[in-house]
Amino acid sequence: MNQAQPSPTSKAEPCDVLVIGGGPGGSTMAALLAEQGRDVVLLEKAHHPRFHIGESLLPANVPLFERLGLREAVDRIGMPKWGVEFVSPQHRHRSFLEFGDAWDKSVPMAWQVRRSDLDELLFRHAQSRGARALEGCQVQQVQFDGDGATVQAVLDDGAVRCWRARYVVDASGRDTLLARQFNDKHRHPRHNSAAMFGHFRGAQRLQGEKLAGNISIFWFPHGWFWFIPLADGSTSIGATCAPQYLKSRAKPLRDFFFDTIAMAPPLAERLRGAELVDEQVYATGNFSYSARRACGERWLLLGDAYAFIDPVFSSGVYLAMVNAFAGAEVVAATLDRPRQAAAARRRYQAHVRKGPREFSWFIFRMTNPSMRNLFMNPANVLRAKEAVLSVLAGDVYGKSPIGPSLLFFKLAYYVGAARHWRASWQAWRARRRTLADVGASPGENVLGSS
């Protein structure tokens, strides 16, 4: 990163808390802290509305929007989402799961949203609560000392601004500003993915008022596709796959994306006659990472700035927002009750680790044939189906007593994997053969957009 040098006249402006990043986590944190009467500066490097992927929300998001006073506003921009459809090439039927069948049946739905709309809504909400919010302002450097930090940023016009903050919240997303500065970021050793995605007009949605907004998951030889219907009539389509597969392409990304869609015939059928919006396809890599620490004496990491996991269960926005509520308590303890700050930091560290861990157990096994069979043939023995649906709905912080039933589901998975070990081995070999057929290798990085 090229760091701009402050001009001789640059002067640090004081504030209580400086929040880096105006996505869902950062904007939620800024709004909560401003409501406490704190002087909050919220910096966003882009300008809203700006493009972002991750458009599917969880039922667990709903109470958070209610606490912010934004449920009706989100309802106006969102597409109601009542459940999930799973489509497997190894099964003739399709599996439909509804959030209303989860353990806690009080929140049976969520939304699909254009992230540009949702993120701007949350950013403007933080402004309305009193946060000093700036767009087109990219943080270049954070220097900590005993009682706070000096934060240097550059505006779009090249002007340098400095702030002196008593506390810094890093919600910079996958820029992972502080984790990289502290050399704390590391990839997950067992799971790494890449993705390519675009938006389509004219995709065939599920029929029925309660099905039209459902997310659909399509497995294919290299991973899985998402199908997310949006309120404006467009549909977000993306493939999560092994990085080696994406690096193997020898043609433009758009053509490679359509070739990959053809590997999932049910999805290709749903896209028959559909048009790619703006002829734009995006790709990204470096999935599944985390920082070793989530907070320190005068700083805290939030959302993707701390960890990013495979998006198959749409957990990103929820984890960012729920951790903002938890993180606001850490900031308050640090600034108002310093003797309680160390305990607050320990609670926050445990909190932010728990969410990704609960989702990741399923994510790391998503392409295993035994896991696929369980999702395609859900059974509610010992309320296992309700427990799994609770996780898919985001109920991972102990609201519902799903532990024993979830343990039974995991046991069923391990028994199934042991009984059908040949199928797992054959699936692994088939995946390796497919990679060899397309010439995949750990060579040139071709991620980007087209």
Secondary structure as UniProt FT lines:
FT   TURN            8..9
FT   STRAND          12..20
FT   HELIX           24..35
FT   TURN            36..37
FT   STRAND          40..44
FT   TURN            59..60
FT   HELIX           61..68
FT   HELIX           71..77
FT   STRAND          79..81
FT   STRAND          83..87
FT   TURN            89..90
FT   STRAND          94..98
FT   HELIX           99..101
FT   STRAND          110..112
FT   HELIX           115..128
FT   TURN            129..130
FT   STRAND          132..135
FT   STRAND          137..145
FT   TURN            146..147
FT   STRAND          148..155
FT   TURN            156..157
FT   STRAND          160..170
FT   HELIX           173..175
FT   HELIX           177..181
FT   TURN            182..183
FT   STRAND          185..187
FT   STRAND          194..201
FT   TURN            209..213
FT   STRAND          215..220
FT   TURN            221..222
FT   STRAND          223..229
FT   TURN            231..232
FT   STRAND          234..241
FT   HELIX           243..247
FT   HELIX           253..261
FT   TURN            262..263
FT   HELIX           265..270
FT   TURN            271..273
FT   STRAND          275..276
FT   HELIX           277..279
FT   STRAND          282..284
FT   STRAND          289..291
FT   STRAND          299..301
FT   HELIX           303..305
FT   STRAND          307..308
FT   HELIX           311..313
FT   HELIX           316..336
FT   HELIX           338..340
FT   HELIX           341..363
FT   TURN            364..367
FT   HELIX           369..376
FT   HELIX           381..383
FT   HELIX           384..392
FT   TURN            393..394
FT   HELIX           403..419
FT   HELIX           421..437
FT   TURN            438..439
//
